[in-house]
Amino acid sequence: MSLLARLADKTGLLGSFVAAAACASCFPAIASLGAAIGLGFLSPYEGLSVRVLLPAFAGVALLANALGWFSHRQWRRTALGLIGPLLVLAAVFVMRATGHRTDWLLYGGLALMIVLSSWDLLSPPRNAVCRAEGDPAGQD
């Protein structure tokens, strides 16, 4: 994954977490964690964070993971990287459309994004191996 895609992935994760932590009425478990680390001042911006910021940052993470496919070509890693932001986006849009609480979708999506971002930091994806034409292992 290129440096720009990795940076965009981490930005999407951090922005999604902060936007979710700003909405105490929507996602109380993350909001209590956010208040504990000093993000309580964001409570007046709950509507903005859920309607605009959370989907925007999840979209950035989704796009970064999708573009990462072109550099490393590891479909399992890409699929896992896409599931987290898709769960966060589903949580936001289902909550917006139906009014039902979708905590389990958001928490699962954020947890998956955190785990995969940590995996990316500890073990960055390797680029697809270029094989020489004369290499017998490169023949299909």
C-alpha positions as a LaTeX table, in Angstrom:
\begin{tabular}{lrrr}
\hline
Residue & $x$ (\AA) & $y$ (\AA) & $z$ (\AA) \\
\hline
Met1 & 0.00 & 0.00 & 0.00 \\
Ser2 & 1.38 & 3.38 & $-0.83$ \\
Leu3 & 2.13 & 5.85 & 1.91 \\
Leu4 & $-0.78$ & 8.06 & 0.84 \\
Ala5 & $-3.26$ & 5.16 & 0.99 \\
Arg6 & $-1.95$ & 4.09 & 4.40 \\
Leu7 & $-2.23$ & 7.65 & 5.69 \\
Ala8 & $-5.76$ & 7.98 & 4.31 \\
Asp9 & $-6.72$ & 4.69 & 5.97 \\
Lys10 & $-5.46$ & 5.87 & 9.37 \\
Thr11 & $-7.15$ & 9.26 & 8.89 \\
Gly12 & $-10.44$ & 7.55 & 8.09 \\
Leu13 & $-10.18$ & 5.37 & 11.18 \\
Leu14 & $-9.30$ & 8.22 & 13.53 \\
Gly15 & $-11.94$ & 10.53 & 12.07 \\
Ser16 & $-14.63$ & 7.84 & 12.27 \\
Phe17 & $-13.79$ & 7.15 & 15.89 \\
Val18 & $-13.81$ & 10.82 & 16.90 \\
Ala19 & $-17.07$ & 11.46 & 15.03 \\
Ala20 & $-18.72$ & 8.47 & 16.73 \\
Ala21 & $-17.37$ & 9.53 & 20.12 \\
Ala22 & $-18.94$ & 12.96 & 19.69 \\
Cys23 & $-22.48$ & 11.54 & 19.59 \\
Ala24 & $-23.39$ & 10.51 & 23.13 \\
Ser25 & $-27.05$ & 9.83 & 22.39 \\
Cys26 & $-26.35$ & 7.68 & 19.34 \\
Phe27 & $-23.42$ & 5.54 & 20.48 \\
Pro28 & $-23.16$ & 5.68 & 24.30 \\
Ala29 & $-20.30$ & 3.20 & 24.78 \\
Ile30 & $-17.96$ & 5.05 & 22.43 \\
Ala31 & $-19.18$ & 8.41 & 23.72 \\
Ser32 & $-18.25$ & 7.47 & 27.28 \\
Leu33 & $-14.78$ & 6.48 & 26.08 \\
Gly34 & $-14.57$ & 9.75 & 24.15 \\
Ala35 & $-15.58$ & 11.75 & 27.21 \\
Ala36 & $-12.97$ & 9.93 & 29.26 \\
Ile37 & $-10.21$ & 11.02 & 26.87 \\
Gly38 & $-11.43$ & 14.61 & 26.70 \\
Leu39 & $-13.73$ & 14.69 & 23.68 \\
Gly40 & $-16.77$ & 15.84 & 25.65 \\
Phe41 & $-16.47$ & 19.33 & 24.17 \\
Leu42 & $-17.72$ & 17.89 & 20.85 \\
Ser43 & $-21.22$ & 17.14 & 22.20 \\
Pro44 & $-22.80$ & 20.31 & 20.68 \\
Tyr45 & $-21.83$ & 18.99 & 17.25 \\
Glu46 & $-23.60$ & 15.61 & 17.49 \\
Gly47 & $-25.78$ & 16.16 & 14.43 \\
Leu48 & $-22.88$ & 17.28 & 12.26 \\
Ser49 & $-20.70$ & 14.41 & 13.38 \\
Val50 & $-23.28$ & 11.70 & 12.64 \\
Arg51 & $-24.76$ & 13.17 & 9.45 \\
Val52 & $-21.58$ & 14.42 & 7.81 \\
Leu53 & $-18.30$ & 13.56 & 9.48 \\
Leu54 & $-18.81$ & 9.88 & 10.31 \\
Pro55 & $-19.88$ & 8.88 & 6.76 \\
Ala56 & $-17.17$ & 11.11 & 5.25 \\
Phe57 & $-14.34$ & 9.58 & 7.27 \\
Ala58 & $-15.67$ & 6.05 & 6.78 \\
Gly59 & $-15.80$ & 6.80 & 3.06 \\
Val60 & $-12.17$ & 7.95 & 3.14 \\
Ala61 & $-11.17$ & 4.69 & 4.84 \\
Leu62 & $-13.25$ & 2.68 & 2.35 \\
Leu63 & $-11.66$ & 4.44 & $-0.62$ \\
Ala64 & $-8.15$ & 4.06 & 0.81 \\
Asn65 & $-8.63$ & 0.32 & 1.31 \\
Ala66 & $-10.14$ & $-0.09$ & $-2.14$ \\
Leu67 & $-7.24$ & 1.78 & $-3.76$ \\
Gly68 & $-4.79$ & $-0.28$ & $-1.70$ \\
Trp69 & $-5.84$ & $-3.28$ & $-3.79$ \\
Phe70 & $-4.05$ & $-1.84$ & $-6.81$ \\
Ser71 & $-0.71$ & $-1.80$ & $-5.02$ \\
His72 & $-0.69$ & $-5.05$ & $-3.07$ \\
Arg73 & $-3.26$ & $-7.31$ & $-4.83$ \\
Gln74 & $-4.09$ & $-9.29$ & $-1.68$ \\
Trp75 & $-7.82$ & $-9.92$ & $-1.95$ \\
Arg76 & $-8.30$ & $-11.27$ & 1.59 \\
Arg77 & $-6.64$ & $-8.24$ & 3.14 \\
Thr78 & $-8.60$ & $-5.90$ & 0.88 \\
Ala79 & $-11.92$ & $-7.63$ & 1.63 \\
Leu80 & $-11.32$ & $-7.43$ & 5.38 \\
Gly81 & $-10.28$ & $-3.79$ & 5.00 \\
Leu82 & $-13.50$ & $-2.95$ & 3.17 \\
Ile83 & $-15.85$ & $-4.65$ & 5.64 \\
Gly84 & $-15.11$ & $-2.28$ & 8.56 \\
Pro85 & $-15.93$ & 1.00 & 6.79 \\
Leu86 & $-18.94$ & $-0.64$ & 5.11 \\
Leu87 & $-20.30$ & $-1.64$ & 8.53 \\
Val88 & $-19.81$ & 1.91 & 9.81 \\
Leu89 & $-21.58$ & 3.36 & 6.76 \\
Ala90 & $-24.40$ & 0.82 & 7.13 \\
Ala91 & $-24.79$ & 1.78 & 10.80 \\
Val92 & $-25.08$ & 5.45 & 9.95 \\
Phe93 & $-27.48$ & 5.06 & 7.04 \\
Val94 & $-29.71$ & 2.47 & 8.74 \\
Met95 & $-29.92$ & 4.65 & 11.84 \\
Arg96 & $-30.70$ & 7.68 & 9.70 \\
Ala97 & $-33.36$ & 5.90 & 7.61 \\
Thr98 & $-35.14$ & 3.91 & 10.31 \\
Gly99 & $-34.24$ & 5.63 & 13.55 \\
His100 & $-33.24$ & 2.29 & 15.10 \\
Arg101 & $-30.08$ & 2.07 & 17.15 \\
Thr102 & $-27.32$ & 0.35 & 15.23 \\
Asp103 & $-24.63$ & 0.25 & 17.89 \\
Trp104 & $-23.56$ & $-3.31$ & 17.11 \\
Leu105 & $-22.88$ & $-2.42$ & 13.46 \\
Leu106 & $-20.85$ & 0.66 & 14.35 \\
Tyr107 & $-18.90$ & $-0.99$ & 17.17 \\
Gly108 & $-18.12$ & $-4.02$ & 15.03 \\
Gly109 & $-17.04$ & $-1.84$ & 12.10 \\
Leu110 & $-14.83$ & 0.39 & 14.23 \\
Ala111 & $-13.29$ & $-2.60$ & 16.00 \\
Leu112 & $-12.50$ & $-4.22$ & 12.65 \\
Met113 & $-11.01$ & $-0.98$ & 11.36 \\
Ile114 & $-8.81$ & $-0.70$ & 14.47 \\
Val115 & $-7.63$ & $-4.31$ & 14.22 \\
Leu116 & $-6.82$ & $-4.06$ & 10.52 \\
Ser117 & $-5.09$ & $-0.69$ & 10.89 \\
Ser118 & $-2.95$ & $-2.18$ & 13.64 \\
Trp119 & $-2.21$ & $-5.18$ & 11.41 \\
Asp120 & $-1.26$ & $-2.77$ & 8.63 \\
Leu121 & 1.14 & $-0.91$ & 10.94 \\
Leu122 & 2.76 & $-4.08$ & 12.30 \\
Ser123 & 2.87 & $-6.02$ & 9.03 \\
Pro124 & 2.48 & $-3.77$ & 5.98 \\
Pro125 & 1.24 & $-5.51$ & 2.83 \\
Arg126 & 3.90 & $-6.52$ & 0.38 \\
Asn127 & 3.59 & $-5.48$ & $-3.23$ \\
Ala128 & 2.78 & $-8.17$ & $-5.73$ \\
Val129 & 5.95 & $-10.08$ & $-6.55$ \\
Cys130 & 7.20 & $-9.41$ & $-10.05$ \\
Arg131 & 8.58 & $-12.54$ & $-11.59$ \\
Ala132 & 11.06 & $-12.67$ & $-14.43$ \\
Glu133 & 9.92 & $-14.18$ & $-17.71$ \\
Gly134 & 12.41 & $-17.02$ & $-17.46$ \\
Asp135 & 11.40 & $-17.91$ & $-13.87$ \\
Pro136 & 9.59 & $-21.27$ & $-13.85$ \\
Ala137 & 7.59 & $-20.19$ & $-10.78$ \\
Gly138 & 6.18 & $-17.28$ & $-12.79$ \\
Gln139 & 4.58 & $-19.55$ & $-15.39$ \\
Asp140 & 0.91 & $-20.37$ & $-15.00$ \\
\hline
\end{tabular}
